[in-house]
Amino acid sequence: MKSYFSVLSAPGAWRFLLPALAARLPFAMLQIGILMLVQWATGSYGWGGIASAAAAVAQAVTGPRMGRLADRYGQARVLVPQVAAHAVLLGGLLVLARAEAAPLALIVMAGLAGATMPLVGSMVRARWAHMLPAEKVGTAFAVESITDELTFTVAPIILIAVATGFSPVWALLVALVLVVAGTLAFAAVRTGAPTPTGATAKGGGGVLRRRGVGVLAGALLSIGTVFGSLQVGITSLTEELGRAGAAGPIYGTFSAGSMAGGLAYGALRWRTALTRRMAVLLVLLSGALVVPALAHGIGLMYAAAALAGIVIAPCVITGYTLLDGLVPAGVRTEAYAWLNGAIGLGIATGAAVAGQLVDAFGPSAAFLFPPLTTAFAAVLVIVRRHNLEPVPVVVPERELVAA
């Protein structure tokens, strides 16, 4: 565990980690919170699902552009107006829901609220990459993966507890308070914040057009489908088996397995090249995801969820670590935002496809989609592995002469 202690004991790290945790909890609440809110206001899960998807797509589209601005002008100068806009728009969505506004108005406002959601997680990763030596960045990204799992486990519990105890309006109001307070506190801490360089990729694709970034985004989009598909598959299967209450603990087992896998992966010293490691992990993940499709009992589902969880976190950590070697320091926040957005789109896609499969063929069909998407990701990484090699640092001739 020394590797973790050396990362977490970096000077000033906890000053930005604690407010970042508060700001990241609402990120894990937003999509399911919007689904519950719109369903509560309209009586339709269909409208709720569309509104939730609108928020997810808007996040994926605008996140990298916000990251680009943060690289160019600094994190605080982007976060403060962004969270202010998010507070106004999410507050407007709550007002419209209470007024039982038309579904289209709720969907539009949900998309705008998603578009302005501060992606603090990308900025934390940029701080780690800025303040730590290269050999410690992988461990720091393991910490981030564990934090993501923790937030996506704890946040829905808080949200659902408040929503069922009071109403979805109050649940999203709690999320609103957390994101505003956490984001403003995080922005006020300058420890580890990268110095604005003004460096930004030109053209509509930005950093996505750089060598290898699109490959990684495609791979992590495929990984994102695992989360969305398992949520739908586990929920529908446990309901069919008459054990609906087991859905939460089973998905919690998946998250616990992911945290354990991330901890072990980040603590080990690896000699295998990152690209080869990514390909092997994706193959293992695809194989592990076949097991849920074969598990028709509650006990087997616990084991299948744990197995898939153990492998998925190392895949995500390796993806972010690979990205760190592909982009210069001046565009890291935007680059990480692309991967975050890809995972978010994958979650939405996985949930949508799995829902259709369940309606057409039954609960077990939901588990057929993730092995295919992760196998595709493995093939993509293997075929395009030459694009994932780290970009060599070119030292100007004048510096070599001076040396």
N, C-alpha and C positions, 0 to 999 in steps of 0.2 A: 504493500500500500504506500510505500515511500513515494512512488511516482505521483499519486494523487495528492499527498501532503505537500509535495514540492510545488504543485500547481496551485492548490488552494491557499497556500501560504504566501503566494506572490504579493508584494506590497500593494495594499489598497484594493485587492481583488474583492473582498467581501463588501466593500463600500458600494460597488455597482451590482454585485450578484444579488443581494437581498432585495433592493428595489426592482431589479429586473425580474425576479421571481413573481413579485406582486403584479407587475405589468404583463407577464406572460400567462398567468392563469386565465384572464379573460379571453386570450387568443384561443384557448381550448374550450371556452364556453360559448363563443359567438355563434357557430353554425348550429349546434343543437339548441341553443337558446332561441335563435331566430325561428327555427322550425317549430318549437313549442309555442312561441309567442304568436306566430301567424296562424297556427292551428287553433290556438285559444281564441283569436280574434275572428276567424272565419269559419271555424268548425271543420276545416278541410286539411287533411295531411298532405294532399296533393299540392295545394297552394303553399303550405309550409315547406315542403321539400323543394319547390321551385325557388322560394325566397332564400332558403339556406344555400342552395346551389349558386344563386346569384351573388351572394356574399362571398362564397369560396372562389368563384371565377374572378370577381373583382379584386380580391386580395392577390390572386396569382398574377393578374395583369398589371396592377399598379405597384405591387411590392418592389420589383426590381427598379422601377423608375424612382421610387422614394429612396432606395438604396444608392442609386446613382447620385441623387442630390446630396445624400449624406456624405458620400465619398468626396464630393466636390466642395461642399460648404461646411461640413462638420455635422456630427450627429445631433447636437442640441438645437442647432438652427433649423433642422428639419422636424425633429420630434415635437417641439413645442407647438408650432402651428398645426401639425398633423393631428395631435391628440385633441387640440381644441376643436378642430373640424369634426373629428370623430365623436366627441361629446355632444356637439350640436346635432349631428345627423342621427346618432343612436337615440338621443333624447327625443328627436322628432319621430323616429320610428315607434317609440313607446307611446307617444301622444296619439299617433295615428291608430295604433292598435287598440288603445283604450276607447277611441272614438269609433271603432269598428269601420275603419275606412275601407275603400274598395281594394280587393286583392292586388290589382296592378300597382296602386300607390304604395302598398306595403312592400311589394317586390322591388320596386325602384329604390325606395328608401333603404331597404336591406342591402341592396347592391352598393349604394353610396356609403353606408356605414362600413361594409366590408372593405371598400376601396381605401378608406382612411384609417384602417386599423394599424396602429404602430407595430412594426415587425421588430420588436426589441431583441428577439432571439438572434437575428442576423447581425445586429450591432454588437451583441455580446461576443459572438464568434469573431467578429472583426477586431474587437479589443484583445481577445486572447491571442490572435495571430500577430497583433501589433506588439504586444508586451512580452511575449514568451519566445525563447529560442525555438528553432524549427523542431528539434527533437522532443519538445514537450507539447507541441501543438496537438498531436494525436490524442494524448491523454486529456488535454483540455476539451477536445471535441467529444471524448467519451463522457466527460462530466456533463456536457451540454445534452448529449443523447439521453443520459439518465434523467436530467432535469426535464426534458421534453416528456419522457414517459411519466414522470411524477406529476407534471401538470395535467397531462391528458388522463391520468387516473383520478386525481383529486378534484380537478375543476368540475367535471360532470356531476360528481357526487354533491358538491356544494350547490351547483345550479339546480339539480333535480330536487334536492332537499328544500331549497327556498321556493322553487316553483310549485311543488306539491303542498308545502305548508302555507304559502301565501298565494302567489300567482306568478306566471312567467314575467310579468312586468317588473315585479320586485326582484326576481332573479337577475334579469338583465340590468337592473339598476345597481345591484351589487357589483356586477361585472364592470359597469361604467365607472363607479367610484374607484375600484381597484386599478383599472387601466389608467385613469387620469392621475391618481396619486402616485402609482408606481412609475409611470412614464416620466412625470415631471421630476420625481426624485432621482431617477436614473440619469436624465438629461443634465441634472445639476452636478453630477459627479463626473469629473473630467479624467479620472484615473484610467489609463489604458486607451483612452479615446484616440483613434488615429488622427494625425494632423491632416487637415484638408489639403489636398494637393492640386485639385482642379483637374486631375486626370480622369477622363471618361471616354469610353469607346464611342466612336461616331457611328451614326446610322441607326435605323429603327431597331435593330436587334440588340444594340449595345454589347454588353459582355457576352451574351448568348452566341454571338458570332465568332468569338475567339475559339481557337483550336481546343477541342475536347470538351468544352463547357456544355454544348448541346447534347453530347453523348451522355454525360453525367446527369443532365436534367432529365433525359429520357429514361435512364436507369432508375432514378429516384422517383419519377412519376410512376413507374411500374411498381416500385416498392410501396408507394402510397396506396395503390389499389388493394394491398393486403389489409391495411387498417380498415378501409371502408367495407370491403367484402366480408371480413371476419365479424365486424359489428352487426351487419345484417344477417349473416349466416348463423352466428351464435344465438342471436335474439330469436330468429324464426325457428331454429331447431329445438331450442329449449322449450319454446311455447308449444310446439307440436308434441313434444314428449311429456307435456304437462308439468314441466319444471321451469316455468318462466323466471322464477326467482333466482335460478342458477346462472342466468346470463351475465349478471354483473360479476360474480366471483370468477367465472370462467375467463371473461375478458380481463379481469384483474390478474389472473394467473398468467395470461399472455403478457401483460405489462410487467409483472414481476420477473418473468423469464427474460424479457428484454433488458430490464435493469441489471439482472445478474450477468447476462451475456455481455452487456456494455462494460460493466465493472471489470470482468475478467479480461476482456479484450484490451481495454485501456491500460491495464496494469502489466500486461506482458510485453516483453521486448521481442519484436518481430524482425526476422532477417529476410523474409520473402518480400519481393517487390510488391508495391502497392497495387499495381495493375493486375498482376496474377492473383493477388489476395482477393481483390474485388470480384474477379471472375469466379474463383473457387467458392467464395461465400454465396454468390448468387445461385450457383448450381446447387449448393447445399440447401439454400433457402427454398428453391423450387421443389427439391425433393421432400423437404420437411413439410411443405404445404400440401402435399398429396395426402398426408395422414388425416387431416380434418375431414376430407371428403370420404374417407373410409370409416370414420368414427361415428357410430350411430347410438352411442350411449353416453351418459353424462360423465362417467369416469374416464372413458377414452378421450372425451373432448378436453378435459382438464390436461391430460398428458399431451395431446396434440397441440393445444394452445401454448403450453410451456415450451415444447420443442421448437415451434415456430418463433416464439419470442426470443429464445436464446440466440438464434441466428440473425434475426432482423436488425438488432442494434449494431452489431459489427459491420453490417452492410452499409448502414447510414453513416457511421463514423468514418469508414474508409472512403466513402464518396466525398464527404466534406474535406478529408485530409488530401485526397487526390486533387480536389479543386484548388486547395491552397498552393499547390505547386504549379498550377496552370495560369494563374492570373497575378498581375503585379499588385503591390500593396494598395495602390491608389484606387482600385476598383473592387476590393474585397467585399464590401458591404453589399454592393449590387449583385455580385456573384453568388454570395450566400443567399440572398433574397430569391434568386432564380431557383435555387434548389429547394428552398422553403416553399415557394409557389408551386413547384413541380409536385412536391409531396402533397400539398393541399389539393391540387387538381386530381391527383391520383386517388386521394381519399373520396372525393366527390364522385369520380368516375367509378371506382370500385363499388361504392354504395348504390349508385344508380343501376349499374349492370347486374349486381347481385340481386337487387330488388326485382328486376325483371325476370331473372332466372328462377327466383323463388316462386314468383307468381305463375310461371309457366311450367316448372318441373318439380317444385318442392324445395325444402330447405337445404338439402345436401348439395343441390346444384350451385348454390352460392359459393361453395368452396372449390369449384372447378376453375373459376376465373383466375385466382392468384397464382397457381402453378404455371399457367400459360404466360401471364404477364412477366413473372420473374424469370422464366426460361428465356423469353424474348430479351430481357435485360441482360442476361448472361451472354447470349449470342451477340448482342450489340457491343458489349464490352470486349469480348474476344475478337470480333471482327475489326473493331476500331481501336484496338489497344495501342497502336502506334500513335494515336492522337492524344492518349492520356499520359504519355511520358512527360515529366516535369519540363517546363520551359527553361532552358539554360540562361543564366544571368550573364549578359554581355557587359563587360567592363570597358568603358571608353579608353581609347588609345592613350589619351593624355594622362589618365590615371595610372596606366601601366608604366608609362615613362617616368612619372613621378615616383612610383614605387621602386 
